[in-house]
């Protein structure tokens, strides 16, 4: 059971090692490079939602409404990423958001597999636990505080609160994505990224 618990770790690390430098370079460069990255991710996400939507399980909601709601959610997140980077402090702001989301995701992954325990939302995502949620929140707050103090030392309360809010938003985004996949009857949004599934699987927290 222990081996199965960590069976996807190697692929996740290798995929992240390949994709992370590209994302960080585009973020650092800003301008066209960042916009191209955001556009490419947006098109991929829109395609993934359409791919899942085609399965169309029974629902009282009109099918086209489900498609448009998903696309609107994706476009809102993409617009926010573009807008946030254009600010004078855009590089640090976006980097802070990404670091918090990554820390929350990693903390939840490790705590959930090491500690286990009661399920967070078994009807939506059977694999997520309360220990993972709390671990992700704790790691995100600590990392956010460390990054904040390294970049702009000052009173820690703002960084702690913002780190906690972003971590919670990230985990809500993860649950939204899990609920969508369960509704459409798929395990992953696609298989574009080895070990991670699709773009939606990897960017759910960032979108939120």
PLY file of the C-alpha trace (Angstrom):
ply
format ascii 1.0
element vertex 208
property float x
property float y
property float z
element edge 207
property int vertex1
property int vertex2
end_header
0.00 0.00 0.00
2.89 2.35 0.78
4.34 1.89 -2.71
0.99 2.65 -4.36
0.64 5.76 -2.23
3.76 7.27 -3.82
3.51 5.56 -7.22
2.99 8.81 -9.17
5.63 10.87 -7.37
8.47 10.24 -9.82
6.45 11.23 -12.88
5.12 14.32 -11.09
8.64 15.47 -10.20
10.02 14.85 -13.71
7.14 16.69 -15.37
7.48 19.62 -12.99
11.25 19.78 -13.61
10.61 20.12 -17.35
7.74 22.60 -17.23
8.74 24.82 -14.31
11.79 26.51 -15.98
9.68 27.44 -19.01
6.91 28.92 -16.86
9.36 30.86 -14.69
11.23 32.24 -17.71
7.99 33.48 -19.31
6.92 35.01 -16.00
10.28 36.76 -15.60
10.33 38.02 -19.20
6.75 39.26 -19.01
5.24 40.95 -22.06
4.85 38.75 -25.12
6.44 35.68 -23.50
4.02 35.71 -20.57
1.02 36.43 -22.78
1.94 33.57 -25.12
2.22 31.20 -22.16
-1.12 32.33 -20.72
-2.76 32.10 -24.16
-1.39 28.61 -24.79
-2.55 27.42 -21.36
-5.95 29.04 -21.88
-6.49 27.35 -25.24
-5.44 24.03 -23.72
-7.84 24.48 -20.79
-10.73 25.44 -23.07
-10.06 22.33 -25.15
-9.91 20.12 -22.04
-13.24 21.43 -20.77
-14.80 20.86 -24.19
-13.29 17.34 -24.20
-14.87 16.53 -20.83
-18.15 18.26 -21.74
-18.60 16.04 -24.80
-19.28 13.10 -22.46
-22.39 14.95 -21.22
-23.76 12.76 -18.41
-27.37 13.28 -17.39
-28.15 16.61 -15.80
-31.04 19.02 -15.38
-28.78 21.84 -16.54
-28.79 22.51 -20.32
-25.63 21.11 -21.85
-24.51 24.35 -23.50
-24.74 26.12 -20.12
-22.21 23.66 -18.64
-19.86 24.33 -21.54
-20.15 28.11 -21.26
-19.81 28.15 -17.46
-16.57 26.19 -17.67
-15.18 28.39 -20.40
-16.15 31.55 -18.47
-14.36 30.26 -15.36
-11.21 29.52 -17.38
-11.25 32.88 -19.20
-11.72 34.77 -15.93
-8.65 33.10 -14.43
-6.59 33.70 -17.57
-7.60 37.37 -17.67
-6.60 37.76 -14.03
-3.15 36.25 -14.68
-2.59 38.61 -17.59
-3.82 41.63 -15.65
-1.84 40.89 -12.50
1.46 40.62 -14.42
0.98 44.06 -16.04
1.20 45.83 -12.66
4.44 47.53 -11.69
5.01 44.81 -9.10
3.49 42.17 -11.36
6.48 39.84 -11.38
6.57 39.50 -7.61
2.78 39.45 -7.27
2.29 36.59 -9.73
5.31 34.75 -8.34
3.85 35.03 -4.82
0.53 33.61 -5.99
2.22 30.73 -7.81
4.51 29.92 -4.87
1.54 29.82 -2.50
-0.44 27.54 -4.82
2.54 25.22 -5.34
3.32 25.13 -1.61
-0.32 24.41 -0.78
-0.48 21.64 -3.38
2.79 20.03 -2.29
1.95 20.34 1.40
-1.48 18.77 0.87
0.02 15.96 -1.24
2.67 15.07 1.34
0.50 15.45 4.44
-2.39 13.54 2.88
-0.20 10.57 1.98
1.91 10.54 5.14
-0.89 11.12 7.66
-4.11 10.11 5.91
-7.20 10.13 8.10
-10.75 11.41 7.60
-11.80 12.43 4.09
-12.30 16.11 3.31
-15.07 15.75 0.73
-15.57 12.06 -0.12
-18.55 12.71 -2.38
-16.43 15.02 -4.55
-12.87 13.76 -4.20
-12.36 10.52 -2.22
-8.58 10.94 -2.13
-8.47 14.29 -0.32
-8.17 14.31 3.47
-8.47 16.87 6.24
-4.82 16.25 7.10
-3.88 17.15 3.53
-5.97 20.33 3.60
-4.50 21.46 6.93
-0.98 20.49 5.88
-1.33 22.39 2.62
-2.61 25.45 4.46
0.21 25.35 7.01
2.97 24.94 4.42
1.50 27.67 2.23
1.39 30.14 5.12
4.98 29.35 6.15
6.30 29.61 2.59
4.35 32.80 1.95
5.75 34.34 5.11
9.29 33.33 4.18
8.99 34.74 0.66
7.41 37.94 1.92
10.13 38.55 4.50
12.86 37.78 1.97
11.50 40.24 -0.60
10.07 42.98 1.60
10.66 42.55 5.36
7.87 43.92 7.50
4.96 43.01 9.78
4.14 39.35 9.10
0.35 39.49 9.56
-0.41 40.62 6.00
1.64 37.81 4.46
0.14 35.22 6.82
-3.45 36.26 6.07
-2.87 36.52 2.32
-1.06 33.19 2.25
-3.94 31.52 4.09
-6.60 33.05 1.83
-4.73 32.04 -1.33
-4.18 28.52 -0.02
-7.87 28.10 0.78
-8.82 29.49 -2.64
-6.37 27.09 -4.26
-7.86 24.10 -2.44
-11.39 25.22 -3.35
-10.25 25.36 -6.98
-8.96 21.81 -6.62
-12.35 20.67 -5.31
-14.15 22.48 -8.14
-12.02 20.62 -10.64
-12.61 17.30 -8.86
-16.37 17.93 -8.87
-16.26 18.71 -12.60
-14.34 15.53 -13.39
-16.71 13.45 -11.29
-19.68 15.05 -13.02
-18.27 14.34 -16.48
-17.08 10.87 -15.46
-13.35 11.24 -16.17
-10.27 10.53 -14.06
-8.11 13.29 -15.59
-8.99 16.33 -17.68
-6.55 14.95 -20.30
-3.18 13.19 -20.42
-1.04 16.07 -21.67
1.27 16.13 -18.62
2.69 12.76 -17.48
1.98 12.15 -13.79
-0.31 15.16 -13.56
-3.04 14.44 -16.09
-4.07 17.58 -17.94
-3.61 21.33 -17.66
-6.80 21.63 -15.66
-5.46 19.08 -13.17
-2.35 21.20 -12.70
-3.79 24.72 -12.90
-7.03 24.28 -10.94
-5.65 26.10 -7.90
-4.10 28.89 -9.99
-7.41 29.50 -11.78
-9.27 29.89 -8.50
0 1
1 2
2 3
3 4
4 5
5 6
6 7
7 8
8 9
9 10
10 11
11 12
12 13
13 14
14 15
15 16
16 17
17 18
18 19
19 20
20 21
21 22
22 23
23 24
24 25
25 26
26 27
27 28
28 29
29 30
30 31
31 32
32 33
33 34
34 35
35 36
36 37
37 38
38 39
39 40
40 41
41 42
42 43
43 44
44 45
45 46
46 47
47 48
48 49
49 50
50 51
51 52
52 53
53 54
54 55
55 56
56 57
57 58
58 59
59 60
60 61
61 62
62 63
63 64
64 65
65 66
66 67
67 68
68 69
69 70
70 71
71 72
72 73
73 74
74 75
75 76
76 77
77 78
78 79
79 80
80 81
81 82
82 83
83 84
84 85
85 86
86 87
87 88
88 89
89 90
90 91
91 92
92 93
93 94
94 95
95 96
96 97
97 98
98 99
99 100
100 101
101 102
102 103
103 104
104 105
105 106
106 107
107 108
108 109
109 110
110 111
111 112
112 113
113 114
114 115
115 116
116 117
117 118
118 119
119 120
120 121
121 122
122 123
123 124
124 125
125 126
126 127
127 128
128 129
129 130
130 131
131 132
132 133
133 134
134 135
135 136
136 137
137 138
138 139
139 140
140 141
141 142
142 143
143 144
144 145
145 146
146 147
147 148
148 149
149 150
150 151
151 152
152 153
153 154
154 155
155 156
156 157
157 158
158 159
159 160
160 161
161 162
162 163
163 164
164 165
165 166
166 167
167 168
168 169
169 170
170 171
171 172
172 173
173 174
174 175
175 176
176 177
177 178
178 179
179 180
180 181
181 182
182 183
183 184
184 185
185 186
186 187
187 188
188 189
189 190
190 191
191 192
192 193
193 194
194 195
195 196
196 197
197 198
198 199
199 200
200 201
201 202
202 203
203 204
204 205
205 206
206 207
